[in-house]
Amino acid sequence: MLLNLFNEMRAAKVPVSVRELLDLHHALQKGVVFADMDAFYYLARAILVKDERHFDKFDRAFAAYFKGLENLDQQIEAMIPEDWLRKEFERSLSDEERAQIQSLGGLDKLIEAFKQRLEEQKERHAGGNKWIGTGGTSPFGSGGFNPEGIRVGEAGKRQGKAVKVWDQREYKNLDDQVELGTRNIKLALRRLRKFAREGAAEELDIDGTIDHTARDAGLLNIQMRPERRNTVKLLLLFDIGGSMDAHIKVCEELFSACKTEFKHLEYYYFHNFVYESVWKNNLRRTSERFSTFDLLHKYGDDYKVIFVGDAAMAPYEITQPGGSVEHWNEEAGYVWMQRFMEKFKKIIWINPYPKHAWEYTASTHLVRDLIEDRMYPLTLQGLEEGMRYLSK
């Protein structure tokens, strides 16, 4: 049975292996879940999906598989003779229930009325005493209070059926190419991590405390240790203004995620391309600037450098002295980028424009050449590829 589910997962490009399918079989054999579709959905997702970005694909495959089973149920029901179903149904009724059905004119009358309501009703209904729906006192529907009726939909109080969970697809924004949010960006940035214990001894060392207490014959000996921190150092440079105004929201989300994930973070702004100065406060960018030479000498070559910009400008802004649209730059922009490349070991450029659009801008080709083709789109997949390069 689960083989078809496995095939649906593979068709939806969920990276699932036979080993994980066998693990799911083993969990079912051990009775981890039983006769509970909600529980099976979460169990299957926990075993078959190893990366949150594939949750949406999993939900779609899961829905396709179980909708197929629902159709199979309908086909099986159509093969069962109606007389046999009636006899089995009547056999399960108590005397009181038979009397209640007779009050509506008998089972045939009840079924006829049910079919007529189906033809008349054109929309979903909740509550009330006539239409087929949920709640209310109508003899047809689900979750209501009429003892003489026909159930339509889930039995009893089976609310929150798993199909509702996968149809909601709460993780649909985690696919590779969708627009990013701060949470998604954090997931991608976490690939760039290098942990070490540094700073003051502020964290309780449980293993050390147990070990020293045992050595001291049970006398409590509390041990502390430095907190485990991400030691990656990041220098972030944002293109601001002009065509980048259309990407303010996603750049804010990227900036917010970086400030959360990296303790050693430095950031600056530039416009279109980096020249002899950068700034930190856009309201004071004409009066409070920082020398790019000072920046190159201040930060060690162990810093990872990320430029964020659309790389869309006139080519002369990169290739010519005086090419800046805001001031006269004594040296061409490409000279400054070469200095960055000589100083820092790891540099990438994150571009918020879709990758397929890069081919139509001459300046984008120039930037990609300068940074040795280390340009990545601002998508979840693009960020992951960039972080993977920086972490090498």
Secondary structure, 3 states (H helix, E strand, C coil): CHHHHHHHHHHCCCCCCHHHHHHHHHHHHCCCCCCCHHHHHHHHHHHHCCCHHHHHHHHHHHHHHHHHHHHHHHHHHHHCCHHHHHHHHHHCCCHHHHHHHHCCCCHHHHHHHHHHHHHHCCCCCECCCCCCEECCCCCEEECCCCCCCEECCCCCCCCCCHHHHHHHCCCHHHCCCCCCCHHHHHHHHCCCCCEEEEEEEEEECHHHHHHHHHHCCCCCCCCEEEEEEECCEEEEEEECCHHHHHHHHHHHHHHHHHHHHCCEEEEEEECCCCCCEEECCHHHCCCCCEEHHHHHHHCCCCCEEEEECCCCCCCHHHHCCCCCCCCCCCCCHHHHHHHHHHHCCEEEEEECCCHHHHHHCHHHHHHHHHCCCCEEECCHHHHHHHHHHHCC
